[in-house]
Amino acid sequence: METLYLTRNLKIEPNEIMYLESESNYTLIYTTNKSKTITSQTLHVVHSSINYDNFLRISRKHIINIEHISTIYLEKNRLTFKLSNGEKFIASRRRTKDCLDRVKFISFT
């Protein structure tokens, strides 16, 4: 995995990222130590600079780290992910099938 360099002095290891959230042309990066970092890069640019295999785009606004998924369930035809920190995310209708295809291969411990 490649380290995500936001500035010369600020770097984040991808395995420390819980999820990414889009806010217009900014991206909020939530990490395992419960900190929140904002970058002036779009979600697509941040996602392109880290390893795609460990991250799952579930909607236009959210990308989650599959290493931190604790529970996945389907409720009323909506795919919901619960992360290890307790946060819940619902996959968009358009991305549900792709998300289901990707999570088939994830083994949970």
Biopython code that builds the backbone (N, CA, C, O; Angstrom):
import numpy as np
from Bio.PDB.StructureBuilder import StructureBuilder

atoms = [
    (1, "MET", "N", (0.818, -1.183, 0.000)),
    (1, "MET", "CA", (0.000, 0.000, 0.000)),
    (1, "MET", "C", (0.862, 1.247, 0.000)),
    (1, "MET", "O", (1.897, 1.309, 0.665)),
    (2, "GLU", "N", (0.430, 2.215, -0.738)),
    (2, "GLU", "CA", (1.173, 3.453, -0.792)),
    (2, "GLU", "C", (0.670, 4.421, 0.255)),
    (2, "GLU", "O", (-0.525, 4.479, 0.546)),
    (3, "THR", "N", (1.593, 5.178, 0.818)),
    (3, "THR", "CA", (1.249, 6.186, 1.802)),
    (3, "THR", "C", (0.591, 7.357, 1.093)),
    (3, "THR", "O", (1.007, 7.739, 0.000)),
    (4, "LEU", "N", (-0.423, 7.919, 1.707)),
    (4, "LEU", "CA", (-1.123, 9.068, 1.160)),
    (4, "LEU", "C", (-0.466, 10.331, 1.712)),
    (4, "LEU", "O", (-0.539, 10.595, 2.912)),
    (5, "TYR", "N", (0.169, 11.105, 0.850)),
    (5, "TYR", "CA", (0.818, 12.346, 1.254)),
    (5, "TYR", "C", (-0.117, 13.507, 0.946)),
    (5, "TYR", "O", (-0.422, 13.782, -0.215)),
    (6, "LEU", "N", (-0.569, 14.188, 2.002)),
    (6, "LEU", "CA", (-1.455, 15.330, 1.823)),
    (6, "LEU", "C", (-0.661, 16.624, 1.710)),
    (6, "LEU", "O", (-0.979, 17.487, 0.892)),
    (7, "THR", "N", (0.361, 16.753, 2.524)),
    (7, "THR", "CA", (1.294, 17.869, 2.449)),
    (7, "THR", "C", (2.683, 17.287, 2.662)),
    (7, "THR", "O", (2.843, 16.078, 2.831)),
    (8, "ARG", "N", (3.663, 18.142, 2.653)),
    (8, "ARG", "CA", (5.025, 17.663, 2.856)),
    (8, "ARG", "C", (5.191, 17.019, 4.231)),
    (8, "ARG", "O", (5.941, 16.054, 4.378)),
    (9, "ASN", "N", (4.501, 17.545, 5.227)),
    (9, "ASN", "CA", (4.655, 17.057, 6.598)),
    (9, "ASN", "C", (3.520, 16.147, 7.056)),
    (9, "ASN", "O", (3.622, 15.530, 8.117)),
    (10, "LEU", "N", (2.452, 16.051, 6.288)),
    (10, "LEU", "CA", (1.292, 15.260, 6.707)),
    (10, "LEU", "C", (1.107, 14.073, 5.772)),
    (10, "LEU", "O", (0.854, 14.229, 4.578)),
    (11, "LYS", "N", (1.240, 12.879, 6.350)),
    (11, "LYS", "CA", (1.007, 11.664, 5.578)),
    (11, "LYS", "C", (0.125, 10.734, 6.382)),
    (11, "LYS", "O", (0.150, 10.736, 7.613)),
    (12, "ILE", "N", (-0.659, 9.937, 5.665)),
    (12, "ILE", "CA", (-1.579, 8.998, 6.296)),
    (12, "ILE", "C", (-1.386, 7.643, 5.634)),
    (12, "ILE", "O", (-1.377, 7.531, 4.408)),
    (13, "GLU", "N", (-1.232, 6.630, 6.452)),
    (13, "GLU", "CA", (-1.144, 5.262, 5.941)),
    (13, "GLU", "C", (-2.559, 4.809, 5.566)),
    (13, "GLU", "O", (-3.491, 5.024, 6.341)),
    (14, "PRO", "N", (-2.738, 4.194, 4.406)),
    (14, "PRO", "CA", (-4.081, 3.776, 3.979)),
    (14, "PRO", "C", (-4.794, 2.833, 4.947)),
    (14, "PRO", "O", (-6.019, 2.879, 5.050)),
    (15, "ASN", "N", (-4.054, 1.980, 5.658)),
    (15, "ASN", "CA", (-4.719, 1.072, 6.603)),
    (15, "ASN", "C", (-5.253, 1.808, 7.831)),
    (15, "ASN", "O", (-6.030, 1.231, 8.593)),
    (16, "GLU", "N", (-4.858, 3.068, 8.044)),
    (16, "GLU", "CA", (-5.381, 3.878, 9.145)),
    (16, "GLU", "C", (-6.666, 4.604, 8.754)),
    (16, "GLU", "O", (-7.357, 5.139, 9.621)),
    (17, "ILE", "N", (-6.991, 4.629, 7.473)),
    (17, "ILE", "CA", (-8.188, 5.336, 7.002)),
    (17, "ILE", "C", (-9.410, 4.445, 7.202)),
    (17, "ILE", "O", (-9.439, 3.307, 6.732)),
    (18, "MET", "N", (-10.422, 4.968, 7.903)),
    (18, "MET", "CA", (-11.685, 4.245, 8.069)),
    (18, "MET", "C", (-12.567, 4.479, 6.839)),
    (18, "MET", "O", (-13.053, 3.534, 6.218)),
    (19, "TYR", "N", (-12.763, 5.755, 6.502)),
    (19, "TYR", "CA", (-13.552, 6.087, 5.325)),
    (19, "TYR", "C", (-13.234, 7.492, 4.845)),
    (19, "TYR", "O", (-12.653, 8.303, 5.566)),
    (20, "LEU", "N", (-13.628, 7.754, 3.614)),
    (20, "LEU", "CA", (-13.448, 9.051, 2.980)),
    (20, "LEU", "C", (-14.828, 9.610, 2.677)),
    (20, "LEU", "O", (-15.733, 8.874, 2.283)),
    (21, "GLU", "N", (-14.982, 10.913, 2.863)),
    (21, "GLU", "CA", (-16.269, 11.551, 2.610)),
    (21, "GLU", "C", (-16.069, 12.791, 1.757)),
    (21, "GLU", "O", (-15.190, 13.609, 2.029)),
    (22, "SER", "N", (-16.880, 12.922, 0.737)),
    (22, "SER", "CA", (-16.790, 14.057, -0.173)),
    (22, "SER", "C", (-17.602, 15.229, 0.360)),
    (22, "SER", "O", (-18.726, 15.059, 0.832)),
    (23, "GLU", "N", (-17.024, 16.406, 0.280)),
    (23, "GLU", "CA", (-17.710, 17.660, 0.580)),
    (23, "GLU", "C", (-17.351, 18.628, -0.523)),
    (23, "GLU", "O", (-16.360, 19.351, -0.425)),
    (24, "SER", "N", (-18.155, 18.647, -1.577)),
    (24, "SER", "CA", (-17.902, 19.489, -2.740)),
    (24, "SER", "C", (-16.535, 19.145, -3.332)),
    (24, "SER", "O", (-16.332, 18.003, -3.745)),
    (25, "ASN", "N", (-15.604, 20.077, -3.389)),
    (25, "ASN", "CA", (-14.270, 19.812, -3.940)),
    (25, "ASN", "C", (-13.256, 19.469, -2.857)),
    (25, "ASN", "O", (-12.051, 19.528, -3.099)),
    (26, "TYR", "N", (-13.719, 19.120, -1.693)),
    (26, "TYR", "CA", (-12.858, 18.731, -0.579)),
    (26, "TYR", "C", (-13.153, 17.289, -0.202)),
    (26, "TYR", "O", (-14.223, 16.761, -0.504)),
    (27, "THR", "N", (-12.198, 16.663, 0.456)),
    (27, "THR", "CA", (-12.391, 15.309, 0.958)),
    (27, "THR", "C", (-12.058, 15.279, 2.439)),
    (27, "THR", "O", (-11.003, 15.751, 2.862)),
    (28, "LEU", "N", (-12.978, 14.716, 3.223)),
    (28, "LEU", "CA", (-12.746, 14.512, 4.649)),
    (28, "LEU", "C", (-12.230, 13.092, 4.825)),
    (28, "LEU", "O", (-12.818, 12.139, 4.315)),
    (29, "ILE", "N", (-11.127, 12.962, 5.549)),
    (29, "ILE", "CA", (-10.504, 11.659, 5.775)),
    (29, "ILE", "C", (-10.652, 11.320, 7.250)),
    (29, "ILE", "O", (-10.110, 12.016, 8.109)),
    (30, "TYR", "N", (-11.382, 10.257, 7.541)),
    (30, "TYR", "CA", (-11.599, 9.816, 8.921)),
    (30, "TYR", "C", (-10.668, 8.642, 9.188)),
    (30, "TYR", "O", (-10.649, 7.677, 8.424)),
    (31, "THR", "N", (-9.896, 8.718, 10.268)),
    (31, "THR", "CA", (-8.900, 7.691, 10.552)),
    (31, "THR", "C", (-9.265, 6.879, 11.791)),
    (31, "THR", "O", (-10.215, 7.197, 12.506)),
    (32, "THR", "N", (-8.490, 5.827, 12.026)),
    (32, "THR", "CA", (-8.750, 4.923, 13.146)),
    (32, "THR", "C", (-8.527, 5.589, 14.492)),
    (32, "THR", "O", (-9.115, 5.158, 15.483)),
    (33, "ASN", "N", (-7.701, 6.621, 14.563)),
    (33, "ASN", "CA", (-7.488, 7.293, 15.847)),
    (33, "ASN", "C", (-8.508, 8.403, 16.077)),
    (33, "ASN", "O", (-8.289, 9.308, 16.883)),
    (34, "LYS", "N", (-9.635, 8.320, 15.352)),
    (34, "LYS", "CA", (-10.786, 9.210, 15.497)),
    (34, "LYS", "C", (-10.476, 10.660, 15.142)),
    (34, "LYS", "O", (-11.135, 11.580, 15.626)),
    (35, "SER", "N", (-9.479, 10.854, 14.303)),
    (35, "SER", "CA", (-9.206, 12.207, 13.835)),
    (35, "SER", "C", (-9.831, 12.400, 12.466)),
    (35, "SER", "O", (-10.093, 11.442, 11.738)),
    (36, "LYS", "N", (-10.062, 13.653, 12.135)),
    (36, "LYS", "CA", (-10.647, 13.999, 10.850)),
    (36, "LYS", "C", (-9.719, 15.001, 10.178)),
    (36, "LYS", "O", (-9.369, 16.026, 10.762)),
    (37, "THR", "N", (-9.325, 14.696, 8.950)),
    (37, "THR", "CA", (-8.446, 15.569, 8.191)),
    (37, "THR", "C", (-9.175, 15.986, 6.925)),
    (37, "THR", "O", (-9.874, 15.184, 6.305)),
    (38, "ILE", "N", (-9.010, 17.233, 6.551)),
    (38, "ILE", "CA", (-9.633, 17.727, 5.324)),
    (38, "ILE", "C", (-8.542, 18.048, 4.318)),
    (38, "ILE", "O", (-7.496, 18.596, 4.668)),
    (39, "THR", "N", (-8.800, 17.700, 3.067)),
    (39, "THR", "CA", (-7.866, 18.002, 1.995)),
    (39, "THR", "C", (-8.621, 18.694, 0.869)),
    (39, "THR", "O", (-9.816, 18.470, 0.677)),
    (40, "SER", "N", (-7.922, 19.524, 0.141)),
    (40, "SER", "CA", (-8.555, 20.280, -0.944)),
    (40, "SER", "C", (-8.576, 19.498, -2.253)),
    (40, "SER", "O", (-8.731, 20.082, -3.326)),
    (41, "GLN", "N", (-8.424, 18.197, -2.166)),
    (41, "GLN", "CA", (-8.500, 17.337, -3.346)),
    (41, "GLN", "C", (-9.883, 16.687, -3.404)),
    (41, "GLN", "O", (-10.524, 16.476, -2.374)),
    (42, "THR", "N", (-10.327, 16.378, -4.604)),
    (42, "THR", "CA", (-11.621, 15.720, -4.742)),
    (42, "THR", "C", (-11.518, 14.263, -4.288)),
    (42, "THR", "O", (-10.423, 13.720, -4.142)),
    (43, "LEU", "N", (-12.648, 13.660, -4.074)),
    (43, "LEU", "CA", (-12.683, 12.264, -3.635)),
    (43, "LEU", "C", (-12.035, 11.351, -4.678)),
    (43, "LEU", "O", (-11.336, 10.401, -4.325)),
    (44, "HIS", "N", (-12.263, 11.632, -5.936)),
    (44, "HIS", "CA", (-11.669, 10.826, -7.009)),
    (44, "HIS", "C", (-10.136, 10.906, -6.987)),
    (44, "HIS", "O", (-9.467, 9.890, -7.173)),
    (45, "VAL", "N", (-9.585, 12.079, -6.766)),
    (45, "VAL", "CA", (-8.129, 12.255, -6.740)),
    (45, "VAL", "C", (-7.524, 11.504, -5.553)),
    (45, "VAL", "O", (-6.494, 10.846, -5.698)),
    (46, "VAL", "N", (-8.150, 11.596, -4.391)),
    (46, "VAL", "CA", (-7.649, 10.887, -3.207)),
    (46, "VAL", "C", (-7.742, 9.383, -3.428)),
    (46, "VAL", "O", (-6.806, 8.646, -3.117)),
    (47, "HIS", "N", (-8.864, 8.930, -3.961)),
    (47, "HIS", "CA", (-9.056, 7.499, -4.216)),
    (47, "HIS", "C", (-8.039, 6.990, -5.230)),
    (47, "HIS", "O", (-7.569, 5.858, -5.109)),
    (48, "SER", "N", (-7.695, 7.786, -6.210)),
    (48, "SER", "CA", (-6.714, 7.392, -7.219)),
    (48, "SER", "C", (-5.306, 7.274, -6.650)),
    (48, "SER", "O", (-4.487, 6.522, -7.178)),
    (49, "SER", "N", (-5.019, 8.004, -5.585)),
    (49, "SER", "CA", (-3.664, 8.009, -5.032)),
    (49, "SER", "C", (-3.430, 6.918, -3.990)),
    (49, "SER", "O", (-2.316, 6.779, -3.486)),
    (50, "ILE", "N", (-4.463, 6.141, -3.660)),
    (50, "ILE", "CA", (-4.297, 5.019, -2.729)),
    (50, "ILE", "C", (-4.675, 3.724, -3.437)),
    (50, "ILE", "O", (-5.182, 3.747, -4.558)),
    (51, "ASN", "N", (-4.428, 2.601, -2.780)),
    (51, "ASN", "CA", (-4.684, 1.288, -3.358)),
    (51, "ASN", "C", (-6.191, 1.046, -3.505)),
    (51, "ASN", "O", (-6.913, 1.030, -2.508)),
    (52, "TYR", "N", (-6.663, 0.861, -4.730)),
    (52, "TYR", "CA", (-8.089, 0.655, -4.992)),
    (52, "TYR", "C", (-8.635, -0.621, -4.359)),
    (52, "TYR", "O", (-9.808, -0.672, -3.988)),
    (53, "ASP", "N", (-7.805, -1.644, -4.233)),
    (53, "ASP", "CA", (-8.288, -2.941, -3.782)),
    (53, "ASP", "C", (-8.839, -2.928, -2.358)),
    (53, "ASP", "O", (-9.722, -3.723, -2.037)),
    (54, "ASN", "N", (-8.349, -2.061, -1.520)),
    (54, "ASN", "CA", (-8.773, -2.045, -0.124)),
    (54, "ASN", "C", (-9.905, -1.069, 0.152)),
    (54, "ASN", "O", (-10.393, -0.992, 1.280)),
    (55, "PHE", "N", (-10.325, -0.331, -0.852)),
    (55, "PHE", "CA", (-11.361, 0.675, -0.654)),
    (55, "PHE", "C", (-12.526, 0.422, -1.590)),
    (55, "PHE", "O", (-12.339, 0.029, -2.741)),
    (56, "LEU", "N", (-13.727, 0.649, -1.088)),
    (56, "LEU", "CA", (-14.954, 0.365, -1.816)),
    (56, "LEU", "C", (-15.793, 1.633, -1.894)),
    (56, "LEU", "O", (-16.188, 2.192, -0.871)),
    (57, "ARG", "N", (-16.058, 2.076, -3.109)),
    (57, "ARG", "CA", (-16.904, 3.258, -3.289)),
    (57, "ARG", "C", (-18.349, 2.797, -3.219)),
    (57, "ARG", "O", (-18.812, 2.050, -4.081)),
    (58, "ILE", "N", (-19.060, 3.241, -2.192)),
    (58, "ILE", "CA", (-20.431, 2.784, -1.986)),
    (58, "ILE", "C", (-21.467, 3.808, -2.431)),
    (58, "ILE", "O", (-22.642, 3.479, -2.597)),
    (59, "SER", "N", (-21.031, 5.040, -2.623)),
    (59, "SER", "CA", (-21.934, 6.087, -3.092)),
    (59, "SER", "C", (-21.104, 7.220, -3.666)),
    (59, "SER", "O", (-19.874, 7.174, -3.653)),
    (60, "ARG", "N", (-21.773, 8.216, -4.158)),
    (60, "ARG", "CA", (-21.076, 9.370, -4.703)),
    (60, "ARG", "C", (-20.288, 10.089, -3.617)),
    (60, "ARG", "O", (-19.282, 10.742, -3.896)),
    (61, "LYS", "N", (-20.747, 9.965, -2.387)),
    (61, "LYS", "CA", (-20.168, 10.725, -1.280)),
    (61, "LYS", "C", (-19.188, 9.939, -0.418)),
    (61, "LYS", "O", (-18.355, 10.552, 0.250)),
    (62, "HIS", "N", (-19.250, 8.601, -0.404)),
    (62, "HIS", "CA", (-18.459, 7.809, 0.538)),
    (62, "HIS", "C", (-17.642, 6.696, -0.121)),
    (62, "HIS", "O", (-18.088, 6.025, -1.051)),
    (63, "ILE", "N", (-16.439, 6.535, 0.401)),
    (63, "ILE", "CA", (-15.581, 5.395, 0.093)),
    (63, "ILE", "C", (-15.162, 4.818, 1.443)),
    (63, "ILE", "O", (-14.683, 5.550, 2.309)),
    (64, "ILE", "N", (-15.340, 3.506, 1.627)),
    (64, "ILE", "CA", (-14.989, 2.891, 2.910)),
    (64, "ILE", "C", (-13.828, 1.919, 2.721)),
    (64, "ILE", "O", (-13.624, 1.355, 1.646)),
    (65, "ASN", "N", (-13.082, 1.748, 3.800)),
    (65, "ASN", "CA", (-11.966, 0.808, 3.818)),
    (65, "ASN", "C", (-12.527, -0.569, 4.177)),
    (65, "ASN", "O", (-13.107, -0.739, 5.249)),
    (66, "ILE", "N", (-12.361, -1.548, 3.292)),
    (66, "ILE", "CA", (-12.955, -2.863, 3.534)),
    (66, "ILE", "C", (-12.318, -3.589, 4.714)),
    (66, "ILE", "O", (-12.912, -4.526, 5.249)),
    (67, "GLU", "N", (-11.130, -3.180, 5.129)),
    (67, "GLU", "CA", (-10.488, -3.785, 6.294)),
    (67, "GLU", "C", (-11.219, -3.448, 7.588)),
    (67, "GLU", "O", (-11.057, -4.149, 8.587)),
    (68, "HIS", "N", (-12.015, -2.392, 7.585)),
    (68, "HIS", "CA", (-12.699, -1.940, 8.794)),
    (68, "HIS", "C", (-14.194, -2.256, 8.795)),
    (68, "HIS", "O", (-14.922, -1.782, 9.666)),
    (69, "ILE", "N", (-14.657, -3.047, 7.834)),
    (69, "ILE", "CA", (-16.072, -3.452, 7.811)),
    (69, "ILE", "C", (-16.271, -4.549, 8.845)),
    (69, "ILE", "O", (-15.567, -5.559, 8.835)),
    (70, "SER", "N", (-17.236, -4.344, 9.740)),
    (70, "SER", "CA", (-17.520, -5.378, 10.738)),
    (70, "SER", "C", (-18.779, -6.161, 10.380)),
    (70, "SER", "O", (-18.848, -7.360, 10.648)),
    (71, "THR", "N", (-19.782, -5.505, 9.778)),
    (71, "THR", "CA", (-21.037, -6.167, 9.453)),
    (71, "THR", "C", (-21.579, -5.634, 8.132)),
    (71, "THR", "O", (-21.476, -4.445, 7.830)),
    (72, "ILE", "N", (-22.156, -6.540, 7.357)),
    (72, "ILE", "CA", (-22.856, -6.164, 6.127)),
    (72, "ILE", "C", (-24.222, -6.818, 6.180)),
    (72, "ILE", "O", (-24.333, -8.012, 6.462)),
    (73, "TYR", "N", (-25.263, -6.045, 5.912)),
    (73, "TYR", "CA", (-26.589, -6.641, 5.856)),
    (73, "TYR", "C", (-27.451, -5.932, 4.826)),
    (73, "TYR", "O", (-27.248, -4.760, 4.511)),
    (74, "LEU", "N", (-28.411, -6.674, 4.316)),
    (74, "LEU", "CA", (-29.344, -6.188, 3.312)),
    (74, "LEU", "C", (-30.686, -6.005, 3.989)),
    (74, "LEU", "O", (-31.252, -6.957, 4.526)),
    (75, "GLU", "N", (-31.196, -4.781, 3.965)),
    (75, "GLU", "CA", (-32.452, -4.470, 4.640)),
    (75, "GLU", "C", (-33.301, -3.617, 3.703)),
    (75, "GLU", "O", (-32.893, -2.526, 3.305)),
    (76, "LYS", "N", (-34.472, -4.115, 3.357)),
    (76, "LYS", "CA", (-35.374, -3.409, 2.442)),
    (76, "LYS", "C", (-34.669, -3.068, 1.128)),
    (76, "LYS", "O", (-34.778, -1.952, 0.619)),
    (77, "ASN", "N", (-33.947, -4.048, 0.594)),
    (77, "ASN", "CA", (-33.198, -3.901, -0.662)),
    (77, "ASN", "C", (-32.135, -2.807, -0.617)),
    (77, "ASN", "O", (-31.734, -2.293, -1.661)),
    (78, "ARG", "N", (-31.683, -2.453, 0.562)),
    (78, "ARG", "CA", (-30.599, -1.476, 0.728)),
    (78, "ARG", "C", (-29.442, -2.162, 1.436)),
    (78, "ARG", "O", (-29.626, -2.768, 2.491)),
    (79, "LEU", "N", (-28.266, -2.068, 0.867)),
    (79, "LEU", "CA", (-27.067, -2.685, 1.427)),
    (79, "LEU", "C", (-26.456, -1.737, 2.449)),
    (79, "LEU", "O", (-26.141, -0.590, 2.133)),
    (80, "THR", "N", (-26.291, -2.224, 3.680)),
    (80, "THR", "CA", (-25.765, -1.394, 4.759)),
    (80, "THR", "C", (-24.457, -1.988, 5.269)),
    (80, "THR", "O", (-24.344, -3.197, 5.475)),
    (81, "PHE", "N", (-23.483, -1.124, 5.466)),
    (81, "PHE", "CA", (-22.176, -1.502, 6.003)),
    (81, "PHE", "C", (-22.027, -0.864, 7.374)),
    (81, "PHE", "O", (-22.315, 0.317, 7.563)),
    (82, "LYS", "N", (-21.570, -1.673, 8.328)),
    (82, "LYS", "CA", (-21.244, -1.146, 9.653)),
    (82, "LYS", "C", (-19.746, -1.318, 9.842)),
    (82, "LYS", "O", (-19.211, -2.416, 9.690)),
    (83, "LEU", "N", (-19.075, -0.223, 10.176)),
    (83, "LEU", "CA", (-17.630, -0.264, 10.372)),
    (83, "LEU", "C", (-17.294, -0.603, 11.816)),
    (83, "LEU", "O", (-18.169, -0.604, 12.682)),
    (84, "SER", "N", (-16.038, -0.887, 12.067)),
    (84, "SER", "CA", (-15.594, -1.276, 13.409)),
    (84, "SER", "C", (-15.747, -0.147, 14.427)),
    (84, "SER", "O", (-15.746, -0.411, 15.629)),
    (85, "ASN", "N", (-15.878, 1.094, 13.983)),
    (85, "ASN", "CA", (-16.078, 2.207, 14.917)),
    (85, "ASN", "C", (-17.559, 2.474, 15.182)),
    (85, "ASN", "O", (-17.892, 3.395, 15.927)),
    (86, "GLY", "N", (-18.456, 1.680, 14.581)),
    (86, "GLY", "CA", (-19.885, 1.820, 14.813)),
    (86, "GLY", "C", (-20.619, 2.647, 13.769)),
    (86, "GLY", "O", (-21.849, 2.680, 13.779)),
    (87, "GLU", "N", (-19.912, 3.308, 12.877)),
    (87, "GLU", "CA", (-20.537, 4.114, 11.826)),
    (87, "GLU", "C", (-21.255, 3.197, 10.839)),
    (87, "GLU", "O", (-20.768, 2.112, 10.522)),
    (88, "LYS", "N", (-22.424, 3.641, 10.355)),
    (88, "LYS", "CA", (-23.185, 2.882, 9.371)),
    (88, "LYS", "C", (-23.270, 3.674, 8.077)),
    (88, "LYS", "O", (-23.437, 4.894, 8.080)),
    (89, "PHE", "N", (-23.152, 2.948, 6.966)),
    (89, "PHE", "CA", (-23.223, 3.552, 5.647)),
    (89, "PHE", "C", (-24.143, 2.717, 4.773)),
    (89, "PHE", "O", (-24.111, 1.487, 4.819)),
    (90, "ILE", "N", (-24.959, 3.387, 3.980)),
    (90, "ILE", "CA", (-25.866, 2.705, 3.070)),
    (90, "ILE", "C", (-25.363, 2.919, 1.649)),
    (90, "ILE", "O", (-25.118, 4.049, 1.228)),
    (91, "ALA", "N", (-25.213, 1.830, 0.924)),
    (91, "ALA", "CA", (-24.765, 1.909, -0.464)),
    (91, "ALA", "C", (-25.887, 2.480, -1.325)),
    (91, "ALA", "O", (-27.063, 2.216, -1.078)),
    (92, "SER", "N", (-25.523, 3.247, -2.314)),
    (92, "SER", "CA", (-26.530, 3.803, -3.214)),
    (92, "SER", "C", (-27.147, 2.671, -4.026)),
    (92, "SER", "O", (-26.526, 1.625, -4.215)),
    (93, "ARG", "N", (-28.364, 2.881, -4.504)),
    (93, "ARG", "CA", (-29.047, 1.852, -5.280)),
    (93, "ARG", "C", (-28.245, 1.470, -6.510)),
    (93, "ARG", "O", (-28.192, 0.297, -6.879)),
    (94, "ARG", "N", (-27.631, 2.433, -7.135)),
    (94, "ARG", "CA", (-26.880, 2.199, -8.361)),
    (94, "ARG", "C", (-25.613, 1.380, -8.113)),
    (94, "ARG", "O", (-25.166, 0.660, -9.005)),
    (95, "ARG", "N", (-25.031, 1.477, -6.927)),
    (95, "ARG", "CA", (-23.775, 0.784, -6.628)),
    (95, "ARG", "C", (-23.968, -0.501, -5.812)),
    (95, "ARG", "O", (-22.988, -1.179, -5.503)),
    (96, "THR", "N", (-25.188, -0.841, -5.464)),
    (96, "THR", "CA", (-25.448, -2.007, -4.619)),
    (96, "THR", "C", (-24.934, -3.301, -5.247)),
    (96, "THR", "O", (-24.276, -4.091, -4.570)),
    (97, "LYS", "N", (-25.220, -3.527, -6.514)),
    (97, "LYS", "CA", (-24.792, -4.768, -7.153)),
    (97, "LYS", "C", (-23.268, -4.874, -7.184)),
    (97, "LYS", "O", (-22.721, -5.934, -6.880)),
    (98, "ASP", "N", (-22.576, -3.797, -7.544)),
    (98, "ASP", "CA", (-21.113, -3.816, -7.563)),
    (98, "ASP", "C", (-20.545, -4.069, -6.172)),
    (98, "ASP", "O", (-19.574, -4.810, -6.018)),
    (99, "CYS", "N", (-21.151, -3.453, -5.161)),
    (99, "CYS", "CA", (-20.692, -3.652, -3.781)),
    (99, "CYS", "C", (-20.879, -5.102, -3.358)),
    (99, "CYS", "O", (-19.996, -5.683, -2.726)),
    (100, "LEU", "N", (-22.021, -5.692, -3.703)),
    (100, "LEU", "CA", (-22.261, -7.097, -3.361)),
    (100, "LEU", "C", (-21.257, -8.010, -4.048)),
    (100, "LEU", "O", (-20.775, -8.970, -3.447)),
    (101, "ASP", "N", (-20.942, -7.715, -5.302)),
    (101, "ASP", "CA", (-19.952, -8.523, -6.019)),
    (101, "ASP", "C", (-18.587, -8.436, -5.355)),
    (101, "ASP", "O", (-17.885, -9.442, -5.258)),
    (102, "ARG", "N", (-18.200, -7.252, -4.898)),
    (102, "ARG", "CA", (-16.896, -7.079, -4.255)),
    (102, "ARG", "C", (-16.830, -7.736, -2.886)),
    (102, "ARG", "O", (-15.811, -8.332, -2.539)),
    (103, "VAL", "N", (-17.898, -7.638, -2.104)),
    (103, "VAL", "CA", (-17.844, -8.149, -0.729)),
    (103, "VAL", "C", (-17.978, -9.662, -0.654)),
    (103, "VAL", "O", (-17.750, -10.242, 0.408)),
    (104, "LYS", "N", (-18.337, -10.311, -1.739)),
    (104, "LYS", "CA", (-18.375, -11.778, -1.756)),
    (104, "LYS", "C", (-17.010, -12.366, -1.423)),
    (104, "LYS", "O", (-16.911, -13.445, -0.837)),
    (105, "PHE", "N", (-15.963, -11.646, -1.802)),
    (105, "PHE", "CA", (-14.623, -12.148, -1.664)),
    (105, "PHE", "C", (-13.933, -11.699, -0.377)),
    (105, "PHE", "O", (-12.766, -12.021, -0.154)),
    (106, "ILE", "N", (-14.650, -10.955, 0.469)),
    (106, "ILE", "CA", (-14.070, -10.486, 1.715)),
    (106, "ILE", "C", (-14.287, -11.541, 2.790)),
    (106, "ILE", "O", (-15.401, -12.044, 2.944)),
    (107, "SER", "N", (-13.252, -11.880, 3.528)),
    (107, "SER", "CA", (-13.424, -12.806, 4.645)),
    (107, "SER", "C", (-13.366, -12.007, 5.937)),
    (107, "SER", "O", (-12.413, -11.266, 6.177)),
    (108, "PHE", "N", (-14.382, -12.160, 6.757)),
    (108, "PHE", "CA", (-14.458, -11.426, 8.017)),
    (108, "PHE", "C", (-13.917, -12.275, 9.142)),
    (108, "PHE", "O", (-14.099, -13.492, 9.172)),
    (109, "THR", "N", (-13.241, -11.605, 10.077)),
    (109, "THR", "CA", (-12.703, -12.319, 11.228)),
    (109, "THR", "C", (-13.458, -11.961, 12.480)),
    (109, "THR", "O", (-13.144, -12.468, 13.557)),
]
sb = StructureBuilder()
sb.init_structure("model")
sb.init_model(0)
sb.init_chain("A")
sb.init_seg("    ")
for serial, (resi, resn, name, xyz) in enumerate(atoms, 1):
    if name == "N":
        sb.init_residue(resn, " ", resi, " ")
    sb.init_atom(name, np.array(xyz, "f"), 0.0, 1.0, " ", f" {name:<3s}", serial, name[0])
structure = sb.get_structure()
